[in-house]
Amino acid sequence: MERIHVSVRARPLSPEDAKNSPWRISGNSIFLPNQTSCKFEFDRVFEEKCKTAEVYLARTKDLVAAAVRGFNGTVFAYGQTSSGKTHTMRGSASEPGVIPLAVYDLFKTIHEEVDREFLLRMSYMEIYNEEINDLLAPEHRKLQIHESIERGIFVAGLREEIVASTEQVLGLMEFGESHRHIGETNMNVYSSRSHTIFRMIIESREKNEDADSDNTCDAVRVSVLNLVDLAGSERAAKTGAEGVRLKEGSHINKSLMTLGTVIKKLSEGVESQGGHVPYRDSKLTRILQPALGGNANTAIICNITLAQTHADETKSSLQFASRALHVTNCVHVNEILTDAALLKRQKKEIEELRAKLLDSHSEHLEEEILSLRNALLKAELERERMALELEEEKKAQGERERRLQEQAKKIENLSSMVLCSNKNENHDIYKKEKRRETWCPGKLSRETTYELNSKDEEKSLVKPGRVECFSGPLLPFEELDEAGAVESCKEEEHNKNDLQEDFIFPNPLALLHVTSRRKLPTRKKSLPIVENSELEEIQAEYEDLLIKFETERIMSEIQLDYLRSRLVEADLSQEEKFKESFAENKTCKAHGCASDKLSESEAILVIKQLQEKITVLEMEKSSSQQNLDCVIELATEQTISAKEKYDEVPSFNVLCFELYLP
Ligand SMILES: Nc1ncnc2c1ncn2[C@@H]1O[C@H](COP(=O)(O)OP(=O)(O)OP(=O)(O)O)[C@@H](O)[C@H]1O
C-alpha cells in the first residue's frame, strides 16, 4: 500500500501581495496565524523561491524510476487558476517543468538499464468541456473511454507515438500544446481551459541474447506514467468569464469538484468498505481512476498563491490536498506475458511450487512423526500406570483372599467343633430309648400300635427300605450327603408308592418334604464369610427349621392318626362282612332256600379270602406304621438337633464376631 504523496508549491507574489499575505509557512506546514484551526501539514511545502527542479526531485523523480521498473505513476498539479500549475508541469525554456524533467530522466534511466530493452510510446490528450481530444492527432476528438481486462481503462483511438528520445517527446509535446485550448481571462493571459494528460507508456523486457535459455524470462513489463496539468478552478466574478469562457469554467469546476469528491471518498475509506466512489462522474476521474486508489504511485502538487485576495481559494485547495494525504494505492508491477514467456514462467513456477511442496511435505511428515511419538509415549505411560494399578489390585486381592481363608478356616474349625458335638449327641440320642410314645396323641395308644407292629413284623413279607435307611446313626441335617439323600428319597418314594396303592394319605408331600431337607447344602462348610448379618440369617434359618420340623411333626401325627383310624375301620368292616356272610349262609340253610346254591365249602372259601384280605391290610398297616415311625423318629431327632444347635448359636455368634474384631 502506497499513500499519495502531496506537496504544496506556492507561486511567487508581487511585493504588494507579499506584504498582505495572511499565510505563513513553517517547514512542511502552512497556516493562518490569526486562525489556529487553519493549519495544514504536507509531505513537502515549497515556498515561492523554490525551483521546479526541486519540486521534481521531491517525489516525481522516484515515480519516473518506478515507472521504468514497471510501476504505474501519476503526478498532477492541482490548484486555482493562475496558481502556477502549467508553470510547474510544463515550465518554460528557462525553467523546465516536471514533464520535460521526467522525460529527460526517463530516457536517462532507460539508457542506464543495460539488461532490459524498452519500447516507449507517448500520448497527449486534453479534456475540454468533458470531451477527450487527442493533442497528437487534432482530428481525433471526442474520444471515448473503455475498459478491458488486458488494457484496463483506456481511451479508444488515442494516438500513441513511439518515441526514442527526449527531443522527440518534447517535440511532440510542443505539437500537442499547439492544439491545446488556452484562453485569456482576467487572471491569466494564458489560462488553461482544459485538463491535459501527458502519458508515457513504458514497455520493457529482459535483453535475451540466448533465446533458448531457461534462465531468461520473456515477460513484458508495461507501465504508464501520467503527468497531468489540470485546469484551475476559478470564480467567474474574478476571471470575468463570459460566454465560452464561462462554459469552460463551469466544466472545469464541475470536473474538479468530482475529483475533490473522489479524493474525499477515498480518504474516508469508502471504497475499502464497499462504498461507491463516483469515478464515472467526470472524464478526468475516470481516466485517472488507476491513480486514485488504484495501481499507481501518485503524487499531487498543489499549487497555491499566498495572496490575501485568494485566501479562500487557497484554503479550499489546501483542504483538497490535505484529504489526498489519506488516500492509499495498491501498487504492483504490470507484466504482459507472451505465450513463450507464459510457458517459461509457468515452468519456473511449477518448479518452485514442487520444491515448496517437498519442503512442506517433509515438514508435514516430521510433524506427523512427532505427534505419533508423543502419542506412543502417552500410551506407554498409561500402560505403566495401569500395570501398577493392576499389581496393587492383585496384592489387595491376595490379601483379601488370605484373610478370608483364615477366617473361613477359623469358622470351619468352630463349626466342626459344634457339629462334632452334635454328632456325638445325636449318636447318643439314637442309642436312647425311642420317644415315640410322646409323639402319638392319636386314637391308638403306643402299646396297641406296638403290639400290632410286633405281630405284623413276624408276618410281614414287606420290608420297607426306610428301616435300613435309618439303621445307622442319625447325622445332623447339615452334613447329610446329597447322593445318599437322593437314594434315600428314591427308596422312600418307592415304598410310599407301594403303600399308596390302597391308602390315601392326607398329604404325602409332607414325608417327601421331610426327606428333602437332607438336600440342603452344608452351610457351615461352604460359608466363605460370616458377618453379623449372616449370623442373624443363621439364627433365622434355625428358627425356620424349628417351625418346619414342628409343622412336619404335627402333619406326621395327623397322618398317623388318620392311618390308625383307617386300620380300625378296616378291622371293623372285615368283621361285619364276615358276620353278615355267615348270617346269610345260616339263614339260607335254615329256610332251605332252593334258589341258594351256596354250599358250606364256598362259605369257607369266602372266609379264607376275607382273612387273606385282612392279612394284607394288616401288613400294609404295619408297613405304614413303620414308615411313619421312621419319619417321626427322624423329625424328632432333627428337631432335637436343631434345638441344640440353636442353643449353641449365641456363643457361636460371639465367636464369629470376635474373629472380625481387629
Ligand atoms: N513559481 C513560479 N515562478 C515564476 N513564475 C510563476 C510561477 N508560478 C506561476 N508563475 C507565473 O504565473 C503565471 C500563471 O501561471 P500558470 O499559467 O502556470 O498558472 P496556472 O495555474 O496554470 O493557471 P491556469 O489554471 O489558468 O492555467 C504564469 O505567467 C507563470 O509564469
The ligand as an SDF file (V2000), in Angstrom:
LIG
                    3D

 31 33  0  0  0  0  0  0  0  0999 V2000
    6.7620   29.5180   -9.4310 N   0  0  0  0  0  0  0  0  0  0  0  0
    6.6660   30.4390  -10.3680 C   0  0  0  0  0  0  0  0  0  0  0  0
    7.7250   31.1970  -10.6840 N   0  0  0  0  0  0  0  0  0  0  0  0
    7.6310   32.1420  -11.6260 C   0  0  0  0  0  0  0  0  0  0  0  0
    6.5160   32.3640  -12.2480 N   0  0  0  0  0  0  0  0  0  0  0  0
    5.3960   31.6610  -11.9850 C   0  0  0  0  0  0  0  0  0  0  0  0
    5.4420   30.6690  -11.0290 C   0  0  0  0  0  0  0  0  0  0  0  0
    4.2100   30.1450  -10.9400 N   0  0  0  0  0  0  0  0  0  0  0  0
    3.4580   30.7690  -11.8060 C   0  0  0  0  0  0  0  0  0  0  0  0
    4.1600   31.6800  -12.4580 N   0  0  0  0  0  0  0  0  0  0  0  0
    3.6520   32.5490  -13.4720 C   0  0  0  0  0  0  0  0  0  0  0  0
    2.3160   32.8160  -13.1970 O   0  0  0  0  0  0  0  0  0  0  0  0
    1.5340   32.8620  -14.3430 C   0  0  0  0  0  0  0  0  0  0  0  0
    0.4040   31.8890  -14.2600 C   0  0  0  0  0  0  0  0  0  0  0  0
    0.9300   30.6770  -14.1100 O   0  0  0  0  0  0  0  0  0  0  0  0
    0.2870   29.3530  -14.7380 P   0  0  0  0  0  0  0  0  0  0  0  0
   -0.2330   29.6360  -16.0680 O   0  0  0  0  0  0  0  0  0  0  0  0
    1.1710   28.2580  -14.6270 O   0  0  0  0  0  0  0  0  0  0  0  0
   -0.9980   29.1880  -13.8530 O   0  0  0  0  0  0  0  0  0  0  0  0
   -1.9750   28.0680  -13.9600 P   0  0  0  0  0  0  0  0  0  0  0  0
   -2.2300   27.5510  -12.6330 O   0  0  0  0  0  0  0  0  0  0  0  0
   -1.6260   27.0980  -14.9200 O   0  0  0  0  0  0  0  0  0  0  0  0
   -3.2900   28.8380  -14.4270 O   0  0  0  0  0  0  0  0  0  0  0  0
   -4.4280   28.1810  -15.2020 P   0  0  0  0  0  0  0  0  0  0  0  0
   -5.1270   27.2640  -14.3550 O   0  0  0  0  0  0  0  0  0  0  0  0
   -5.3040   29.3490  -15.5290 O   0  0  0  0  0  0  0  0  0  0  0  0
   -3.9110   27.5690  -16.3710 O   0  0  0  0  0  0  0  0  0  0  0  0
    2.4980   32.4970  -15.4620 C   0  0  0  0  0  0  0  0  0  0  0  0
    2.8690   33.6980  -16.1360 O   0  0  0  0  0  0  0  0  0  0  0  0
    3.6430   31.8940  -14.7830 C   0  0  0  0  0  0  0  0  0  0  0  0
    4.8520   32.2100  -15.4710 O   0  0  0  0  0  0  0  0  0  0  0  0
  1  2  1  0
  2  3  1  0
  2  7  2  0
  3  4  2  0
  4  5  1  0
  5  6  2  0
  6  7  1  0
  6 10  1  0
  7  8  1  0
  8  9  2  0
  9 10  1  0
 10 11  1  0
 11 12  1  0
 11 30  1  0
 12 13  1  0
 13 14  1  0
 13 28  1  0
 14 15  1  0
 15 16  1  0
 16 17  2  0
 16 18  1  0
 16 19  1  0
 19 20  1  0
 20 21  2  0
 20 22  1  0
 20 23  1  0
 23 24  1  0
 24 25  2  0
 24 26  1  0
 24 27  1  0
 28 29  1  0
 28 30  1  0
 30 31  1  0
M  END
$$$$
